[in-house]
Amino acid sequence: MQPLLIIRSERGQMSAIERRIADFILDNAHLLRDYSSQQLANALGISQSSVVKFSQKLGFKGYPDLKYSIGEAIARNGDADVPAATDAGDHRQAALARGLWQAKSRAEEETRLLNPPEQVEAVAAMLRDAGKVFVVGIGEDSVMARAFAIRLSLLGFLAIHHFDPVLVPAEVATSKPDDVLLLFSERGQAATLCQLARLFRARGGKVVSVTRHTANPLRAHADLSLLVSAHDEASHVEPLLYQAALQQLLDVVFLLLCGDESRRRQLADYHEHVRSLLDA
């Protein structure tokens, strides 16, 4: 794993002192080789033990191990983990496009690291074995939820999308133990969705939450979770990164579900039917 990606993905769950260390390392990764743990501590006005504990919490033996790993990653990737400076002559639009693409790539990689292959496969297997799949999201999450429900339907799954969670309990009352409830909530704080999860699990159904990787109530009520990491100082950019990383994650789940030949054939038949209608 890239050490800087680990730091970025874990930053949201760090203490205030840990975030200060993380931000310094992320901003000065290419200079870190010149800092001892004591010098880093002095620069931040913290104790040397805080730097050591920070390194160990991330899974490294100590600060020298963390520093070596970061230096090795930068050398291997040509400073790919460090934000690239914009060439003076670049057209503004080209610079924006390149910066956005790099930010999306980082968010996608962080998200991939947060979701081990066995966890993503477990979600796909749960959907694969489901009798019905109820898909619910609120606000912007509803857009992603609806799109994924449609893709499930095209593969032959009985997927039911609800844009209003208030109306879902009546539908849930008819659910069976082999049904799955897929809940989309970026922050995972919606009390209505938590209540739905409790109700669904009480009837024996399985719940999958799709949220940010930070600790949140909805994750606590889910059997399985898909986690998204997307961070940016600009409030208008961060939603773009979240949606891009989430879309990539859902696409992987979709491809796993396409492993069934009969479902691929059904999807191909649908696309052929649509083409025939457009060509008519």
Summary of the structure (lengths in Angstrom):
residues: 280
radius of gyration: 22.0
end to end distance: 51.2
largest distance: 73.3
contacts: 854
relative contact order: 0.11
helix: 62%
strand: 9%
